Amino acid sequence: MDWRPKIIDKYITKKFIMTFFIALILIIGIVIVFDISEKVDDFVEKQAPLKMIIFDYYVNFVPYFINMFSPLFVFITVIFFTSRMAANSEIIAILSCGVSYHRLMLPYMFSALLIALLSLSLNLYVIPRANASRVNFEVRYTKLDRRNLSSSNVHYQLNPGQFVYVESFSTWNNTAYGFTLEDIEDNKLVRKITAETAQWDSSLAGWKLKNYFVREYTEGLQDHVRTGNELDTVINLSVTDFYRNKKTVEALPYKALNQLIDTQKMRGDANVMYAQIEKHTRWALPFSAFILTLIGVCLSSRKRRGGTGWNIAIGIALSFTYILFMRFSQMFVYSDTLPPFVALWMPNFVFAIVAAALYYRASR
């Protein structure tokens, strides 16, 4: 089989890439219009500068949107131009010239590779930085307010043998209430600090304990106890740890994301699921380009009653099914039903089986 590029390869690749980016431009324009209409009251009420709206929000919103709905764009693109080729008998002519169905798939897979690499590059390098600016803008000028994020009954292992417990944390004044810090050595409690409140001090990069109580346990019958009104303490816990959620992990570079996962696992932090979902989504989503391209070609490479419109309807339905499946699979992580890797890659596994079955049928 001759795998060298031919005119037909350049023809299909050009159609694929051009249609993909045209679809992106059109749909992004529509989405931006709807987003402006939804948030214009917030922009006016909070007096958001026009320059920040454009460059801090919408310029950073575009790559985020492209990444989120790239499966939809890929699927619609393949369905649209392949259906047109089939309707114009171009597919039949190509196969009649001795080109096998397997060989026909080569330019499609090459185009899918380019899109997957683009999506992966956006996920690992561009989108985290863009999300940082976008989320900061949303916090400041829209109804997404960090003060609405609350934490209660927080249990962390800060270091091996050091544990902290917080009854509640107020994001209004960066204060932890019902603060307890315990040091354990050889399975024995050696020190316990309790305080009514612990307020974050940025100049200290630590916490100011108010109305504290320190008890040091000894081998003998006497324990050392001291109390006071205020005590400065620096521990492996910062105020940002109480703001870790789905939004904040989206803004972390890949290396920082892995470090956060390791830290949260060591602490026993339940919020680690947000970072794990983000990590596996960044890798799983780009691979959907290959699977959905294969399904799209198999569905649209033959003439069918209803023409291009029917194929596009099927493509939109299947692509939205994939996106919803990807979102729904996150619930298995939230409920601790499946490991993050299995849950986030499951849509690819399922649709890969569907693609293999369709490809076997179409190539016969």
C-alpha positions as CSV (number, residue, x, y, z in Angstrom):
1,M,0.0,0.0,0.0
2,D,1.4,3.4,-1.0
3,W,1.3,5.8,2.0
4,R,2.9,8.7,0.2
5,P,0.8,11.9,0.1
6,K,-1.3,12.2,-3.0
7,I,-3.5,15.0,-4.5
8,I,-6.5,13.4,-2.8
9,D,-4.8,13.6,0.6
10,K,-4.1,17.3,0.2
11,Y,-7.7,17.8,-1.0
12,I,-9.3,16.1,2.0
13,T,-6.9,17.6,4.5
14,K,-7.5,21.1,3.2
15,K,-11.3,20.6,3.3
16,F,-11.1,19.2,6.8
17,I,-8.9,21.9,8.3
18,M,-10.6,24.8,6.5
19,T,-14.1,23.6,7.4
20,F,-13.1,23.1,11.0
21,F,-11.8,26.6,11.5
22,I,-14.7,28.2,9.6
23,A,-17.1,26.3,11.9
24,L,-15.0,27.5,14.9
25,I,-15.2,31.2,13.8
26,L,-18.9,31.1,13.1
27,I,-19.9,29.3,16.3
28,I,-17.6,31.3,18.5
29,G,-19.0,34.5,17.1
30,I,-22.6,33.3,18.0
31,V,-21.5,32.2,21.5
32,I,-19.8,35.5,22.2
33,V,-22.9,37.4,21.2
34,F,-25.1,35.3,23.6
35,D,-22.5,35.6,26.4
36,I,-22.4,39.4,26.1
37,S,-26.2,39.6,26.2
38,E,-26.1,37.5,29.4
39,K,-23.3,39.4,31.2
40,V,-23.8,42.9,29.9
41,D,-25.7,43.9,33.1
42,D,-22.8,42.7,35.3
43,F,-20.3,44.6,33.1
44,V,-22.3,47.8,33.4
45,E,-23.1,47.4,37.1
46,K,-19.5,46.7,38.1
47,Q,-18.1,49.2,35.6
48,A,-15.8,46.7,33.8
49,P,-13.4,48.6,31.5
50,L,-13.9,47.8,27.8
51,K,-10.2,46.9,27.4
52,M,-10.4,44.3,30.2
53,I,-13.7,42.9,28.8
54,I,-12.0,42.3,25.4
55,F,-8.5,41.2,26.4
56,D,-8.8,39.8,29.9
57,Y,-12.1,38.0,29.3
58,Y,-13.1,37.3,25.7
59,V,-9.6,36.8,24.3
60,N,-9.0,34.2,27.1
61,F,-12.6,32.8,26.7
62,V,-12.0,31.7,23.1
63,P,-9.4,29.0,23.7
64,Y,-11.4,27.7,26.7
65,F,-14.5,27.5,24.5
66,I,-12.6,25.9,21.6
67,N,-11.2,23.2,23.9
68,M,-14.6,22.5,25.6
69,F,-16.5,22.0,22.4
70,S,-13.7,20.7,20.1
71,P,-15.4,17.2,19.8
72,L,-18.6,19.0,18.5
73,F,-16.6,21.0,16.0
74,V,-14.6,18.0,14.7
75,F,-17.7,15.8,14.3
76,I,-19.8,18.5,12.5
77,T,-16.8,19.3,10.3
78,V,-16.3,15.6,9.2
79,I,-20.0,15.0,8.7
80,F,-20.6,18.1,6.7
81,F,-17.8,18.0,4.1
82,T,-17.8,14.2,3.8
83,S,-21.5,14.1,3.2
84,R,-21.1,16.7,0.5
85,M,-18.4,14.6,-1.1
86,A,-20.6,11.5,-0.9
87,A,-23.6,13.5,-2.4
88,N,-21.4,14.7,-5.3
89,S,-20.2,11.0,-5.8
90,E,-16.6,12.0,-5.0
91,I,-16.2,9.2,-2.5
92,I,-17.5,6.6,-5.1
93,A,-15.0,8.0,-7.6
94,I,-12.1,7.8,-5.2
95,L,-12.9,4.2,-4.3
96,S,-13.5,3.3,-8.0
97,C,-9.9,4.4,-8.8
98,G,-8.5,1.6,-6.7
99,V,-8.1,3.6,-3.4
100,S,-9.0,1.3,-0.5
101,Y,-11.2,2.5,2.3
102,H,-8.3,2.1,4.7
103,R,-6.2,4.3,2.5
104,L,-9.0,6.9,2.3
105,M,-8.9,7.2,6.0
106,L,-5.3,8.4,6.0
107,P,-5.8,12.1,5.3
108,Y,-8.7,12.1,7.8
109,M,-6.5,10.6,10.6
110,F,-3.7,13.1,9.7
111,S,-6.1,16.0,10.0
112,A,-7.4,14.6,13.3
113,L,-3.8,14.4,14.5
114,L,-3.2,18.1,13.8
115,I,-6.4,19.0,15.7
116,A,-5.5,16.7,18.6
117,L,-2.0,18.2,18.9
118,L,-3.6,21.7,18.8
119,S,-6.1,20.8,21.5
120,L,-3.4,19.1,23.6
121,S,-1.1,22.2,23.3
122,L,-4.0,24.5,24.3
123,N,-4.8,22.2,27.3
124,L,-1.2,22.0,28.6
125,Y,0.2,25.5,27.9
126,V,-2.3,28.1,26.7
127,I,-5.6,27.5,28.5
128,P,-4.3,27.4,32.1
129,R,-2.8,30.8,31.7
130,A,-5.8,32.1,29.9
131,N,-8.1,30.7,32.5
132,A,-6.2,32.5,35.3
133,S,-7.0,35.9,33.7
134,R,-10.5,34.8,32.8
135,V,-11.5,33.5,36.2
136,N,-10.0,36.6,37.9
137,F,-12.1,38.8,35.6
138,E,-15.2,36.8,36.4
139,V,-14.6,37.0,40.1
140,R,-14.2,40.8,39.9
141,Y,-16.8,41.8,37.3
142,T,-19.5,39.0,37.2
143,K,-21.6,37.1,39.6
144,L,-18.9,34.5,40.1
145,D,-17.8,35.6,43.5
146,R,-15.2,33.8,45.6
147,R,-16.9,34.9,48.8
148,N,-19.8,32.5,47.9
149,L,-17.3,29.6,48.2
150,S,-17.5,28.2,51.7
151,S,-15.6,25.5,53.5
152,S,-16.6,23.5,56.6
153,N,-15.4,20.6,58.6
154,V,-12.0,20.6,56.9
155,H,-9.5,17.8,57.8
156,Y,-6.0,18.0,56.4
157,Q,-2.7,16.2,56.9
158,L,-0.3,19.0,56.5
159,N,2.9,16.9,56.8
160,P,3.4,13.3,58.0
161,G,2.2,13.3,61.6
162,Q,0.7,16.8,61.5
163,F,-3.0,17.3,61.2
164,V,-5.3,20.3,61.1
165,Y,-9.0,20.6,61.6
166,V,-11.2,23.6,60.9
167,E,-14.9,23.8,61.8
168,S,-15.6,26.5,59.2
169,F,-13.8,29.0,57.0
170,S,-15.1,32.4,56.1
171,T,-14.0,33.8,52.8
172,W,-15.3,37.2,53.8
173,N,-12.3,37.8,56.2
174,N,-10.1,34.8,55.5
175,T,-10.6,33.4,58.9
176,A,-10.9,29.8,60.1
177,Y,-13.1,29.1,63.1
178,G,-12.7,26.2,65.5
179,F,-9.1,25.7,64.6
180,T,-7.2,22.6,65.8
181,L,-3.6,21.6,65.1
182,E,-2.2,18.2,66.2
183,D,1.3,16.7,66.1
184,I,1.6,13.0,66.3
185,E,4.8,11.0,66.8
186,D,5.0,7.2,66.9
187,N,1.2,7.0,66.9
188,K,1.1,9.2,70.0
189,L,-0.3,12.7,70.3
190,V,2.5,15.0,71.5
191,R,1.0,18.5,71.0
192,K,-2.4,20.0,70.4
193,I,-3.2,23.6,69.6
194,T,-6.7,24.9,69.6
195,A,-8.0,28.4,68.9
196,E,-11.3,30.1,68.5
197,T,-10.1,31.7,65.3
198,A,-7.1,31.6,63.0
199,Q,-6.9,34.6,60.6
200,W,-4.6,34.6,57.6
201,D,-1.9,37.3,57.7
202,S,-0.4,37.9,54.3
203,S,2.6,39.8,55.7
204,L,3.5,36.8,57.9
205,A,2.4,34.2,55.3
206,G,0.9,32.5,58.3
207,W,-2.0,32.5,60.7
208,K,-2.8,34.6,63.7
209,L,-4.4,32.4,66.4
210,K,-6.8,34.2,68.7
211,N,-7.7,32.8,72.2
212,Y,-5.4,29.9,71.8
213,F,-4.8,26.9,74.0
214,V,-1.5,24.8,73.6
215,R,-1.1,21.5,75.4
216,E,2.1,19.5,75.1
217,Y,1.8,15.8,76.2
218,T,4.7,14.3,78.1
219,E,5.7,10.8,79.1
220,G,5.0,11.6,82.7
221,L,1.8,12.5,84.5
222,Q,2.2,16.3,84.0
223,D,1.4,18.0,80.7
224,H,2.6,21.5,79.7
225,V,-0.3,23.8,79.1
226,R,-0.3,27.5,78.1
227,T,-2.9,29.9,76.8
228,G,-2.9,33.4,75.4
229,N,-4.8,35.9,73.3
230,E,-2.8,35.8,70.2
231,L,-0.2,33.5,68.6
232,D,1.5,33.7,65.2
233,T,2.1,30.3,63.6
234,V,3.4,29.3,60.1
235,I,2.3,25.9,58.9
236,N,2.0,24.1,55.5
237,L,-1.4,25.6,54.9
238,S,-2.2,28.8,53.1
239,V,-5.4,30.7,52.5
240,T,-5.4,29.6,48.9
241,D,-6.0,26.0,50.0
242,F,-9.5,27.0,51.1
243,Y,-10.2,28.3,47.6
244,R,-9.3,25.2,45.7
245,N,-12.3,24.2,43.5
246,K,-13.2,23.4,39.9
247,K,-12.5,27.0,38.8
248,T,-9.1,27.4,40.4
249,V,-7.6,24.1,39.2
250,E,-8.4,25.1,35.6
251,A,-5.9,27.9,35.9
252,L,-2.9,25.7,37.1
253,P,-0.1,24.8,34.7
254,Y,0.3,21.0,34.3
255,K,3.3,20.8,36.6
256,A,1.6,22.8,39.3
257,L,-1.5,20.7,38.8
258,N,0.5,17.4,39.5
259,Q,2.1,19.0,42.6
260,L,-1.3,20.0,43.9
261,I,-2.6,16.5,43.4
262,D,0.3,15.0,45.3
263,T,-0.1,17.5,48.1
264,Q,-3.9,17.0,48.4
265,K,-3.5,13.2,48.4
266,M,-1.0,13.5,51.2
267,R,-3.4,15.7,53.1
268,G,-6.4,13.6,52.5
269,D,-8.1,16.6,50.9
270,A,-11.5,15.6,49.3
271,N,-11.0,18.5,46.8
272,V,-8.3,16.5,45.1
273,M,-11.1,15.2,42.8
274,Y,-11.3,18.6,41.0
275,A,-7.5,18.5,40.2
276,Q,-7.7,14.9,39.1
277,I,-10.7,15.5,36.8
278,E,-8.9,18.5,35.3
279,K,-5.7,16.5,34.7
280,H,-7.3,13.5,32.9
281,T,-9.7,15.8,30.9
282,R,-6.7,17.6,29.5
283,W,-5.4,14.4,28.0
284,A,-8.6,12.5,27.2
285,L,-10.4,15.3,25.3
286,P,-7.8,15.7,22.5
287,F,-7.9,11.9,21.7
288,S,-11.6,12.3,20.9
289,A,-10.6,13.9,17.6
290,F,-9.5,10.5,16.2
291,I,-12.5,8.6,17.5
292,L,-15.1,11.1,16.4
293,T,-13.4,11.6,13.0
294,L,-13.6,7.8,12.4
295,I,-17.3,7.7,13.4
296,G,-18.1,10.7,11.2
297,V,-16.5,9.3,8.1
298,C,-18.2,5.9,8.5
299,L,-21.6,7.6,8.9
300,S,-21.3,10.1,6.1
301,S,-19.2,8.4,3.4
302,R,-22.2,6.8,1.8
303,K,-25.2,8.4,0.2
304,R,-28.4,8.2,2.2
305,R,-31.9,9.4,2.0
306,G,-32.2,12.8,3.6
307,G,-28.8,13.9,2.3
308,T,-26.4,16.1,4.1
309,G,-29.0,17.5,6.5
310,W,-29.7,14.0,7.9
311,N,-26.0,13.3,8.4
312,I,-25.4,16.6,10.1
313,A,-28.4,15.9,12.5
314,I,-26.8,12.5,13.4
315,G,-23.4,14.1,13.8
316,I,-24.7,16.8,16.2
317,A,-26.7,14.3,18.2
318,L,-23.7,12.0,18.6
319,S,-21.2,14.8,19.4
320,F,-23.5,16.2,22.1
321,T,-23.9,12.6,23.4
322,Y,-20.1,12.4,23.7
323,I,-19.9,15.8,25.5
324,L,-22.7,14.9,27.9
325,F,-21.1,11.5,28.5
326,M,-17.8,13.2,29.3
327,R,-19.5,15.6,31.8
328,F,-21.6,12.8,33.3
329,S,-18.5,10.6,33.8
330,Q,-17.2,13.2,36.2
331,M,-20.1,12.3,38.6
332,F,-18.4,8.9,39.0
333,V,-15.4,10.7,40.5
334,Y,-17.5,13.0,42.7
335,S,-19.3,10.0,44.1
336,D,-16.1,8.0,44.4
337,T,-17.5,5.2,42.3
338,L,-14.7,5.0,39.8
339,P,-11.0,6.1,39.7
340,P,-10.5,9.4,37.9
341,F,-8.5,7.8,35.0
342,V,-11.2,5.2,34.3
343,A,-14.1,7.6,34.6
344,L,-12.6,10.3,32.4
345,W,-11.4,7.9,29.7
346,M,-14.5,5.8,29.7
347,P,-16.3,8.0,27.0
348,N,-13.3,7.4,24.7
349,F,-13.3,3.7,25.4
350,V,-17.0,3.4,24.7
351,F,-17.0,5.5,21.6
352,A,-13.9,3.7,20.3
353,I,-15.8,0.5,20.4
354,V,-18.6,2.1,18.5
355,A,-16.1,3.5,16.0
356,A,-14.5,0.1,15.5
357,A,-17.9,-1.5,14.8
358,L,-18.9,1.2,12.3
359,Y,-15.6,1.1,10.6
360,Y,-15.7,-2.7,10.2
361,R,-19.2,-2.3,8.6
362,A,-18.3,0.6,6.4
363,S,-15.1,-0.8,5.0
364,R,-16.7,-4.1,3.9
